[in-house]
Amino acid sequence: MLSTISETTMWQRHLASVIRSGLIDRAAVVDFRGLHAVVGVYKDGSYSAPLAKYSEYRRAEDAMAVVQRLAEPTALVEAN
């Protein structure tokens, strides 16, 4: 993975937040008009509008991986 968590953009943080809330199931990379787009996948399998488009599949995958890492549940403060 080329990107780090510190290099996240606003759309990645928002998508991760929506995934954590349960409105969207996960992020995915799909082909969109010759580009590789990162989209949200709803519970019924339909896609959201493209949130980012990349010419290289690897960059789209990296962006999606950052979203998925941000969306992972974190330890509760009370657990410390």
Residue frames as a rotation matrix with the C-alpha (Angstrom) as fourth column:
MET 1
0.582 0.813 0.000 0.00
0.813 -0.582 0.000 0.00
0.000 0.000 -1.000 0.00
LEU 2
-0.284 -0.734 0.616 1.43
0.736 -0.579 -0.350 3.36
0.614 0.354 0.705 -1.01
SER 3
0.051 0.394 0.918 -0.80
-0.230 -0.889 0.395 5.70
0.972 -0.232 0.046 1.00
THR 4
-0.819 -0.243 -0.520 -0.66
0.448 0.294 -0.844 6.19
0.358 -0.924 -0.131 4.72
ILE 5
0.082 0.900 -0.428 -3.43
0.995 -0.054 0.078 7.13
0.048 -0.433 -0.900 7.11
SER 6
-0.169 -0.201 -0.965 -1.94
0.465 -0.879 0.102 10.62
-0.869 -0.432 0.242 7.48
GLU 7
-0.948 -0.229 -0.220 -2.44
-0.088 -0.479 0.873 11.20
-0.305 0.848 0.434 3.73
THR 8
-0.395 0.874 0.282 -6.22
0.869 0.455 -0.193 10.76
-0.298 0.169 -0.940 3.81
THR 9
-0.902 0.215 0.374 -8.54
0.017 -0.849 0.529 13.15
0.431 0.483 0.762 2.05
MET 10
-0.653 0.696 0.299 -11.90
-0.706 -0.416 -0.574 14.46
-0.275 -0.586 0.762 3.17
TRP 11
0.176 0.785 -0.594 -13.91
-0.890 0.385 0.244 12.04
0.421 0.486 0.766 1.02
GLN 12
-0.329 -0.356 -0.875 -12.06
-0.018 0.929 -0.371 9.07
0.944 -0.106 -0.312 2.54
ARG 13
-0.998 -0.025 0.051 -12.88
-0.049 -0.070 -0.996 10.20
0.028 -0.997 0.069 6.07
HIS 14
-0.343 0.939 -0.016 -16.53
-0.909 -0.336 -0.246 10.79
-0.236 -0.069 0.969 5.16
LEU 15
0.136 0.373 -0.918 -16.90
-0.643 0.738 0.205 7.42
0.754 0.562 0.340 3.43
ALA 16
-0.679 -0.440 -0.588 -15.32
0.153 0.699 -0.699 5.64
0.718 -0.564 -0.407 6.42
SER 17
-0.889 0.397 0.228 -17.74
-0.388 -0.389 -0.836 7.45
-0.243 -0.831 0.500 8.73
VAL 18
0.007 0.935 -0.354 -20.74
-0.998 0.029 0.056 6.39
0.063 0.353 0.934 6.64
ILE 19
-0.102 -0.121 -0.987 -19.48
-0.255 0.963 -0.092 2.78
0.962 0.242 -0.129 6.62
ARG 20
-0.941 -0.281 -0.188 -19.09
0.115 0.257 -0.960 2.83
0.318 -0.925 -0.210 10.41
SER 21
-0.625 0.763 0.163 -22.64
-0.707 -0.465 -0.533 4.20
-0.331 -0.448 0.831 10.75
GLY 22
-0.550 0.376 0.746 -24.00
0.238 0.927 -0.291 1.28
-0.801 0.017 -0.599 8.74
LEU 23
0.368 0.714 -0.595 -25.53
-0.411 -0.449 -0.793 3.27
-0.834 0.537 0.128 5.88
ILE 24
0.496 -0.323 -0.806 -23.00
-0.788 0.223 -0.574 1.82
0.365 0.920 -0.144 3.44
ASP 25
0.999 -0.024 0.049 -21.66
0.004 0.930 0.368 -1.72
-0.054 -0.368 0.928 3.70
ARG 26
0.239 -0.965 0.109 -18.14
0.590 0.234 0.773 -1.27
-0.771 -0.120 0.625 2.28
ALA 27
0.289 -0.263 -0.921 -15.99
-0.662 -0.749 0.006 0.51
-0.692 0.608 -0.390 -0.29
ALA 28
0.382 -0.169 0.909 -15.18
0.551 0.831 -0.077 -0.96
-0.742 0.530 0.411 -3.69
VAL 29
-0.503 -0.538 -0.676 -13.28
-0.378 -0.567 0.732 -0.15
-0.777 0.624 0.082 -6.88
VAL 30
0.344 0.653 0.675 -15.34
0.503 0.479 -0.720 -0.27
-0.793 0.587 -0.164 -10.08
ASP 31
-0.715 -0.490 0.499 -14.70
0.672 -0.282 0.685 0.64
-0.195 0.825 0.530 -13.71
PHE 32
0.347 0.803 -0.485 -16.32
0.556 -0.592 -0.583 3.97
-0.755 -0.067 -0.652 -14.57
ARG 33
0.984 0.143 -0.106 -16.00
-0.004 -0.574 -0.819 5.40
-0.178 0.806 -0.565 -18.09
GLY 34
0.612 -0.790 -0.037 -12.49
0.205 0.204 -0.957 4.07
0.764 0.578 0.286 -18.56
LEU 35
-0.239 -0.671 0.702 -11.31
-0.645 -0.431 -0.631 5.03
0.726 -0.604 -0.330 -15.08
HIS 36
-0.353 0.080 -0.932 -11.12
0.594 0.789 -0.157 3.15
0.723 -0.610 -0.326 -11.79
ALA 37
-0.125 0.438 0.890 -13.57
-0.469 -0.817 0.337 4.71
0.875 -0.375 0.307 -9.33
VAL 38
-0.941 -0.069 -0.332 -13.90
0.268 0.446 -0.854 4.24
0.207 -0.892 -0.401 -5.59
VAL 39
-0.228 0.943 0.244 -17.56
-0.443 -0.323 0.836 3.89
0.867 0.083 0.491 -4.62
GLY 40
-0.650 0.184 0.737 -19.58
-0.686 0.276 -0.674 2.92
-0.328 -0.943 -0.054 -1.59
VAL 41
-0.700 0.448 -0.556 -21.57
-0.048 0.748 0.662 -0.32
0.712 0.490 -0.502 -1.77
TYR 42
-0.200 0.737 0.646 -25.00
-0.953 -0.299 0.046 -0.21
0.227 -0.607 0.762 -0.13
LYS 43
-0.432 0.082 0.898 -26.46
-0.544 0.771 -0.332 -3.21
-0.719 -0.632 -0.288 1.71
ASP 44
0.590 0.756 0.284 -28.57
-0.185 0.468 -0.864 -4.14
-0.786 0.457 0.416 -1.36
GLY 45
0.086 -0.674 0.733 -25.45
0.732 0.542 0.412 -4.28
-0.676 0.501 0.541 -3.57
SER 46
0.760 0.191 0.621 -26.04
0.593 -0.594 -0.544 -1.02
0.265 0.782 -0.565 -5.44
TYR 47
-0.268 -0.962 -0.058 -23.24
0.952 -0.255 -0.168 1.52
0.147 -0.100 0.984 -5.79
SER 48
0.413 0.259 -0.873 -23.01
0.444 -0.894 -0.056 5.12
-0.795 -0.364 -0.484 -4.65
ALA 49
0.985 -0.173 0.013 -21.79
-0.090 -0.575 -0.813 7.85
0.148 0.800 -0.582 -6.95
PRO 50
0.330 -0.934 -0.133 -18.03
0.734 0.343 -0.585 7.72
0.593 0.095 0.800 -7.60
LEU 51
0.906 -0.053 -0.420 -16.14
0.305 -0.605 0.735 9.46
-0.293 -0.794 -0.532 -4.80
ALA 52
0.160 -0.886 -0.434 -12.77
-0.570 -0.442 0.693 9.45
-0.806 0.136 -0.576 -6.56
LYS 53
0.987 0.117 0.108 -11.52
0.028 0.542 -0.840 8.41
-0.157 0.832 0.532 -9.99
TYR 54
0.159 -0.987 0.004 -8.04
-0.450 -0.069 0.890 7.18
-0.879 -0.143 -0.455 -10.85
SER 55
0.463 -0.081 -0.883 -6.37
-0.867 0.168 -0.470 6.19
0.186 0.982 0.007 -14.10
GLU 56
-0.530 -0.707 -0.468 -4.30
-0.510 0.707 -0.491 3.54
0.678 -0.021 -0.735 -12.30
TYR 57
0.435 0.722 -0.538 -6.05
-0.038 0.612 0.790 0.62
0.899 -0.323 0.294 -10.62
ARG 58
-0.180 -0.608 -0.773 -3.34
0.781 0.390 -0.488 0.42
0.598 -0.692 0.405 -7.95
ARG 59
-0.929 -0.146 0.339 -3.98
-0.036 -0.879 -0.475 3.98
0.368 -0.454 0.812 -6.79
ALA 60
-0.047 0.985 0.166 -7.71
-0.674 -0.154 0.722 3.31
0.737 -0.078 0.672 -6.55
GLU 61
0.397 0.129 -0.909 -7.03
0.355 0.891 0.281 0.15
0.846 -0.435 0.308 -4.54
ASP 62
-0.635 -0.704 -0.318 -4.74
0.610 -0.204 -0.765 2.07
0.474 -0.680 0.559 -2.19
ALA 63
-0.729 0.430 0.533 -7.39
-0.508 -0.861 0.001 4.74
0.460 -0.270 0.846 -1.61
MET 64
0.337 0.889 -0.311 -10.00
-0.439 0.440 0.783 2.06
0.833 -0.127 0.538 -0.93
ALA 65
0.054 -0.400 -0.915 -7.66
0.635 0.721 -0.278 0.29
0.770 -0.566 0.293 1.51
VAL 66
-0.914 -0.360 0.186 -7.23
0.123 -0.683 -0.720 3.52
0.386 -0.636 0.669 3.48
VAL 67
-0.241 0.913 0.328 -11.01
-0.780 -0.383 0.494 3.91
0.577 -0.137 0.805 3.69
GLN 68
0.476 0.442 -0.760 -11.40
-0.012 0.868 0.497 0.33
0.879 -0.227 0.418 4.90
ARG 69
-0.399 -0.684 -0.611 -8.70
0.682 0.225 -0.696 0.82
0.613 -0.694 0.377 7.53
LEU 70
-0.889 0.120 0.441 -10.35
-0.304 -0.877 -0.373 4.04
0.342 -0.466 0.816 8.74
ALA 71
0.010 1.000 -0.027 -13.72
-0.727 0.026 0.686 2.26
0.686 0.012 0.727 8.88
GLU 72
-0.231 -0.132 -0.964 -12.48
0.368 0.905 -0.212 -0.51
0.901 -0.404 -0.161 11.17
PRO 73
0.828 0.549 0.118 -13.92
0.078 -0.321 0.944 -0.24
0.556 -0.772 -0.308 14.66
THR 74
-0.232 -0.919 0.319 -11.44
-0.270 -0.254 -0.929 1.15
0.934 -0.301 -0.189 17.12
ALA 75
-0.457 0.002 -0.889 -11.02
0.753 0.532 -0.387 0.20
0.472 -0.847 -0.245 20.74
LEU 76
0.610 0.752 0.249 -13.32
0.436 -0.581 0.687 2.03
0.662 -0.311 -0.683 23.10
VAL 77
-0.058 -0.613 0.788 -11.83
-0.435 -0.695 -0.573 4.68
0.898 -0.376 -0.227 25.34
GLU 78
0.561 0.369 0.741 -13.30
-0.821 0.132 0.556 2.86
0.108 -0.920 0.377 28.35
ALA 79
0.936 -0.214 -0.279 -11.20
0.185 0.974 -0.127 -0.22
0.299 0.067 0.952 27.49
ASN 80
0.106 -0.960 0.259 -7.98
-0.043 -0.265 -0.963 1.66
0.993 0.091 -0.069 28.29
